[in-house]
């Protein structure tokens, strides 16, 4: 089977969504399938919508090669739903079955009402232009089906065993006794990830903690604003901006920390929470989205309302002041990681579903663009 895999930019990027896509490509190739990555350019949203009218993009999606229209078409086209604005105008013209890999919906994020209405309309039309979907969480599936109706689908949750952490329960327990509470944020510096909320919350906790911020300045304006925010709040001396780290350096940072705090507005799943749990880190996560499938509030971490700096402060104070609770949560987080399926099992589920879609006709007709 020849599979086209549509992504934005470089598939080698280390963020969770790209890791998922990369693992899926590897799983298909290991079963003997041919995978061609169709890399589309990153654009702002309006420019991406213009690409949805570009015949050059359509030729690439159809598997065309060369200027004379010679074709080596795909048997299946797998599209990262992140690319939906670039694809919404093309899918009706694609002969191969189309499967969307949906990490989370743009329409699930917080936007002004007028933007949310636009994103919902475009994302709905995109989802209805596909034949099937692979969802990373049950929460994402529910959100997508509320928006665009049901399609043939499966849920293949990400794994968190990228690092294969070698840490013992004794080491986790001993780490909990260290005086300074080491908090780590891991994620792209964009508003959705909630770093500004984390900083506001930490500023309410008087001493006894230190924050390491790990992640690329994807939104440079936002990255400058959160640095300035730390200075204005008087906590800059307790916050380290470390940028993007290699896997080995990130593993070292996680192993030396006590709490993984990424209070996002919304997460379709949140691979990073599970990766932190592998090192025995309780997660401070959003109650909106797929993190609720990983974290039980008060057991493996804290689920807080999006935007609540008060809840951030309360959670951090709890772990700073009660090391027995920190130790219990850390060990519970490690047990949760050990129970979770690994990438091999998760990607086998996705691969088998894709093979089925490629060989069986879909029961749900695609929506045709006007």
C-alpha positions as CSV (number, residue, x, y, z in Angstrom):
1,X,0.0,0.0,0.0
2,X,1.3,3.5,-0.9
3,X,0.3,6.0,1.8
4,X,0.6,9.7,1.5
5,X,1.2,11.4,4.9
6,X,0.3,15.1,4.9
7,X,2.0,17.3,7.5
8,X,3.1,20.9,7.9
9,X,6.8,21.6,7.7
10,X,9.4,19.1,9.0
11,X,8.2,15.7,10.3
12,X,11.3,15.5,12.4
13,X,10.1,18.2,14.8
14,X,10.0,16.9,18.4
15,X,6.7,18.2,19.6
16,X,4.0,15.7,20.5
17,X,1.9,15.8,17.3
18,X,4.9,15.4,15.0
19,X,6.2,12.6,17.2
20,X,2.9,10.8,16.8
21,X,2.9,11.2,13.0
22,X,6.5,10.0,12.8
23,X,5.7,6.9,14.9
24,X,2.7,6.2,12.6
25,X,4.9,6.5,9.5
26,X,7.4,4.1,11.0
27,X,4.7,1.6,12.0
28,X,3.4,1.6,8.4
29,X,6.9,1.2,6.9
30,X,7.7,-1.7,9.2
31,X,4.7,-3.6,7.9
32,X,6.0,-3.1,4.3
33,X,3.9,-0.2,3.3
34,X,5.4,2.7,1.3
35,X,5.0,6.1,2.9
36,X,5.5,9.3,1.1
37,X,5.5,12.4,3.3
38,X,3.7,15.4,1.7
39,X,5.1,18.4,3.5
40,X,3.1,21.6,3.1
41,X,4.5,25.0,4.1
42,X,3.6,26.5,7.5
43,X,1.4,29.6,6.9
44,X,-0.7,31.9,8.9
45,X,-4.4,30.8,8.7
46,X,-5.5,33.1,5.9
47,X,-2.6,32.1,3.7
48,X,-3.2,28.5,4.4
49,X,-6.8,28.9,3.3
50,X,-5.4,30.4,0.0
51,X,-3.4,27.1,-0.4
52,X,-6.7,25.3,-0.3
53,X,-7.3,26.8,-3.8
54,X,-3.8,26.2,-5.2
55,X,-3.7,23.5,-8.0
56,X,-0.1,22.7,-7.1
57,X,-1.2,21.5,-3.7
58,X,-3.9,19.4,-5.2
59,X,-1.5,17.7,-7.6
60,X,0.7,16.8,-4.6
61,X,-2.2,15.4,-2.7
62,X,-3.2,13.2,-5.7
63,X,0.4,11.9,-6.0
64,X,1.1,13.6,-9.3
65,X,4.7,13.8,-10.4
66,X,6.3,16.1,-12.9
67,X,4.9,18.7,-15.2
68,X,3.2,16.3,-17.6
69,X,0.9,15.0,-15.0
70,X,2.6,11.6,-14.6
71,X,1.0,9.9,-11.6
72,X,2.1,7.5,-8.9
73,X,-1.1,7.9,-6.9
74,X,-1.7,7.0,-3.3
75,X,-3.8,4.1,-2.1
76,X,-4.5,6.0,1.1
77,X,-4.0,9.7,2.1
78,X,-3.4,10.3,5.8
79,X,-3.7,14.0,6.8
80,X,-2.6,15.6,10.0
81,X,-5.8,17.6,10.9
82,X,-3.5,20.5,11.8
83,X,-3.2,21.1,8.1
84,X,-7.0,21.4,7.6
85,X,-7.0,25.0,6.3
86,X,-4.7,24.0,3.4
87,X,-6.7,20.9,2.6
88,X,-10.4,21.9,2.9
89,X,-10.7,22.9,-0.7
90,X,-9.0,19.9,-2.2
91,X,-10.3,16.7,-0.6
92,X,-13.4,16.4,-2.7
93,X,-11.1,15.9,-5.8
94,X,-9.0,13.1,-4.2
95,X,-9.7,9.6,-5.4
96,X,-8.0,7.8,-2.6
97,X,-9.6,7.2,0.8
98,X,-8.7,10.1,3.2
99,X,-8.1,9.6,6.9
100,X,-7.6,12.6,9.3
101,X,-5.3,12.2,12.3
102,X,-6.9,14.5,14.8
103,X,-4.8,15.6,17.8
104,X,-7.1,18.4,18.9
105,X,-9.4,20.9,17.2
106,X,-8.5,24.5,16.6
107,X,-12.1,25.3,17.4
108,X,-11.6,23.8,20.9
109,X,-9.1,26.5,21.8
110,X,-10.1,29.9,23.3
111,X,-10.6,32.6,20.6
112,X,-12.8,35.7,20.2
113,X,-16.4,34.6,19.3
114,X,-16.0,35.7,15.7
115,X,-12.9,33.7,15.2
116,X,-14.3,30.6,16.9
117,X,-17.3,30.8,14.5
118,X,-15.0,30.9,11.5
119,X,-12.7,28.1,12.7
120,X,-15.7,25.9,13.5
121,X,-17.2,26.3,10.1
122,X,-13.9,25.6,8.3
123,X,-13.0,22.7,10.5
124,X,-16.5,21.2,10.2
125,X,-16.3,21.3,6.4
126,X,-12.8,19.8,6.5
127,X,-13.8,16.8,8.8
128,X,-16.8,16.1,6.6
129,X,-14.5,16.0,3.5
130,X,-12.6,13.0,5.0
131,X,-13.6,9.3,5.0
132,X,-12.4,8.3,8.5
133,X,-10.4,9.5,11.4
134,X,-7.8,8.5,13.9
135,X,-8.2,10.3,17.2
136,X,-5.6,10.6,19.9
137,X,-8.1,10.6,22.7
138,X,-11.8,10.0,23.4
139,X,-12.1,13.7,24.4
140,X,-10.9,14.7,20.9
141,X,-13.3,12.2,19.3
142,X,-16.2,13.6,21.2
143,X,-15.3,17.2,20.2
144,X,-15.0,16.3,16.6
145,X,-18.2,14.3,16.4
146,X,-20.1,17.1,18.1
147,X,-18.8,19.4,15.5
148,X,-19.0,17.3,12.3
149,X,-20.9,14.1,13.0
150,X,-19.6,10.6,13.2
151,X,-17.1,9.0,10.8
152,X,-15.5,5.5,10.8
153,X,-12.9,6.1,13.5
154,X,-10.5,4.7,16.1
155,X,-8.8,6.1,19.2
156,X,-5.1,5.3,19.2
157,X,-3.6,7.1,22.3
158,X,0.0,8.4,22.2
159,X,2.5,6.7,24.4
160,X,5.1,8.3,26.7
161,X,7.9,5.8,26.5
162,X,10.2,7.9,24.2
163,X,12.8,8.2,27.0
164,X,12.6,4.7,28.6
165,X,13.4,6.3,32.0
166,X,15.5,4.2,34.3
167,X,14.4,5.5,37.8
168,X,13.6,3.5,40.9
169,X,10.9,4.0,43.4
170,X,13.6,4.7,46.0
171,X,15.1,7.5,43.9
172,X,11.7,9.0,43.4
173,X,11.0,8.9,47.1
174,X,14.4,10.4,47.9
175,X,13.9,13.2,45.4
176,X,10.7,14.2,47.1
177,X,12.6,15.2,50.2
178,X,14.7,17.9,48.5
179,X,13.9,21.3,50.0
180,X,13.5,23.4,46.8
181,X,10.5,22.3,44.7
182,X,11.7,22.0,41.1
183,X,8.8,22.7,38.6
184,X,9.3,22.1,34.9
185,X,7.2,23.4,32.0
186,X,7.7,21.6,28.7
187,X,6.0,22.9,25.6
188,X,6.1,25.4,22.8
189,X,5.9,29.0,23.9
190,X,2.5,29.8,22.6
191,X,-0.5,31.2,24.6
192,X,-2.5,27.9,24.4
193,X,0.1,26.1,26.6
194,X,-0.6,28.5,29.5
195,X,2.9,29.5,30.6
196,X,1.5,32.9,31.5
197,X,-1.0,31.3,33.8
198,X,1.7,29.2,35.4
199,X,3.8,32.3,36.1
200,X,0.9,34.2,37.6
201,X,0.2,31.2,39.9
202,X,3.8,30.8,41.0
203,X,4.1,34.5,41.8
204,X,1.4,33.8,44.4
205,X,3.6,31.2,46.2
206,X,6.2,32.9,48.3
207,X,9.5,31.0,47.8
208,X,10.5,27.4,48.0
209,X,10.3,26.7,44.3
210,X,12.1,27.1,41.0
211,X,10.8,26.9,37.4
212,X,12.5,25.6,34.3
213,X,10.9,26.5,31.0
214,X,11.8,24.1,28.2
215,X,10.5,24.8,24.7
216,X,11.0,26.7,21.5
217,X,9.8,30.3,21.1
218,X,7.3,29.3,18.5
219,X,5.4,32.6,19.1
220,X,8.3,35.1,19.5
221,X,6.0,37.9,20.7
222,X,4.5,35.7,23.3
223,X,7.9,34.4,24.4
224,X,9.1,38.0,25.0
225,X,5.9,38.8,26.9
226,X,6.3,35.9,29.3
227,X,9.9,36.9,30.0
228,X,8.8,40.4,30.7
229,X,5.9,39.0,32.9
230,X,8.4,37.1,35.0
231,X,10.4,40.3,35.6
232,X,7.3,42.3,36.3
233,X,6.1,39.7,38.8
234,X,9.4,39.8,40.6
235,X,10.1,36.1,40.0
236,X,12.7,36.3,37.2
237,X,15.5,35.0,39.5
238,X,13.4,31.8,40.1
239,X,12.6,31.1,36.4
240,X,15.1,29.6,33.9
241,X,14.2,29.8,30.2
242,X,16.2,26.9,28.7
243,X,14.9,26.9,25.1
244,X,14.6,23.7,23.2
245,X,16.6,20.8,24.7
246,X,17.9,17.6,23.2
247,X,16.2,14.4,24.2
248,X,19.0,13.5,26.6
249,X,19.1,16.9,28.2
250,X,15.3,16.9,28.5
251,X,15.5,13.5,30.2
252,X,18.0,14.9,32.7
253,X,15.8,17.9,33.4
254,X,12.7,15.7,34.0
255,X,14.7,13.4,36.2
256,X,15.8,16.3,38.4
257,X,12.3,17.8,38.8
258,X,9.4,17.3,41.1
259,X,6.4,18.6,39.1
260,X,5.5,18.9,35.4
261,X,3.3,21.9,35.0
262,X,1.7,22.7,31.7
263,X,-1.7,24.3,32.4
264,X,-2.9,24.5,28.8
265,X,-6.2,26.1,27.7
266,X,-6.9,22.7,26.0
267,X,-4.9,19.6,25.2
268,X,-6.2,16.9,22.8
269,X,-4.2,14.5,24.9
270,X,-0.9,15.7,26.2
271,X,2.0,13.3,25.6
272,X,4.3,15.4,27.7
273,X,2.2,14.6,30.9
274,X,2.8,10.9,30.3
275,X,6.5,11.4,29.5
276,X,6.8,13.2,32.8
277,X,5.0,10.4,34.7
278,X,7.7,8.1,33.4
279,X,10.1,10.0,35.6
280,X,7.7,10.0,38.6
281,X,6.5,13.6,38.0
282,X,2.9,14.4,39.0
283,X,1.2,16.5,36.3
284,X,-0.4,19.9,36.7
285,X,-2.7,19.8,33.7
286,X,-5.9,21.4,32.3
287,X,-9.3,19.9,33.1
288,X,-10.2,20.7,29.5
289,X,-9.4,18.0,27.0
290,X,-7.6,14.6,26.9
291,X,-5.5,15.1,30.0
292,X,-8.5,13.9,32.0
293,X,-7.8,10.4,30.5
294,X,-4.3,10.4,32.0
295,X,-4.6,12.3,35.3
296,X,-6.9,11.6,38.2
297,X,-7.1,14.8,40.3
298,X,-5.4,14.3,43.6
299,X,-3.7,11.0,42.6
300,X,-1.3,11.4,39.7
301,X,-1.4,15.2,39.8
302,X,-3.9,18.0,39.6
303,X,-6.5,18.9,37.0
304,X,-7.2,22.7,37.1
305,X,-9.7,24.9,35.3
306,X,-8.1,26.6,32.2
307,X,-6.7,30.0,33.1
308,X,-6.9,29.5,36.9
309,X,-3.7,30.9,38.4
310,X,-5.3,30.4,41.9
311,X,-5.5,26.7,41.3
312,X,-1.9,26.7,40.1
313,X,-0.8,28.3,43.3
314,X,-2.8,26.0,45.5
315,X,-1.4,22.9,43.8
316,X,2.2,24.1,44.0
317,X,1.8,25.0,47.7
318,X,0.4,21.6,48.4
319,X,3.5,19.8,47.0
320,X,6.0,22.3,48.4
321,X,4.6,22.0,52.0
322,X,3.6,18.4,52.1
323,X,6.3,16.1,50.9
324,X,4.5,12.9,51.9
325,X,1.8,13.9,49.4
326,X,4.4,14.7,46.8
327,X,6.0,11.3,47.3
328,X,2.7,9.5,47.0
329,X,1.7,11.4,43.9
330,X,5.1,10.8,42.3
331,X,4.9,7.1,42.8
332,X,1.3,7.0,41.6
333,X,2.4,8.9,38.4
334,X,5.1,6.3,37.8
335,X,2.5,3.5,38.2
336,X,0.2,5.2,35.7
337,X,3.0,5.4,33.2
338,X,3.8,1.7,33.7
339,X,0.2,0.7,33.0
340,X,-0.1,2.8,29.8
341,X,0.3,1.1,26.4
342,X,3.5,1.7,24.6
343,X,4.0,3.2,21.1
344,X,4.1,-0.3,19.5
345,X,0.7,-1.2,20.7
346,X,-0.8,2.2,20.0
347,X,0.5,2.4,16.5
348,X,-0.5,-1.1,15.7
349,X,-4.1,-0.1,16.5
350,X,-3.8,2.9,14.1
351,X,-2.1,0.9,11.4
352,X,-4.7,-1.9,11.4
353,X,-7.5,0.7,11.1
354,X,-5.8,2.5,8.2
355,X,-5.3,-0.9,6.4
356,X,-9.1,-1.5,6.9
357,X,-10.0,1.9,5.5
358,X,-7.8,1.4,2.5
359,X,-9.5,-1.9,1.6
360,X,-13.1,-1.2,2.5
361,X,-15.4,1.4,1.1
362,X,-16.5,4.1,3.5
363,X,-20.1,4.2,4.7
364,X,-20.2,8.0,5.1
365,X,-20.1,10.2,2.0
366,X,-17.7,13.1,1.9
367,X,-19.0,16.6,1.9
368,X,-18.3,18.2,-1.5
369,X,-17.0,21.8,-1.6
370,X,-19.4,24.3,-3.1
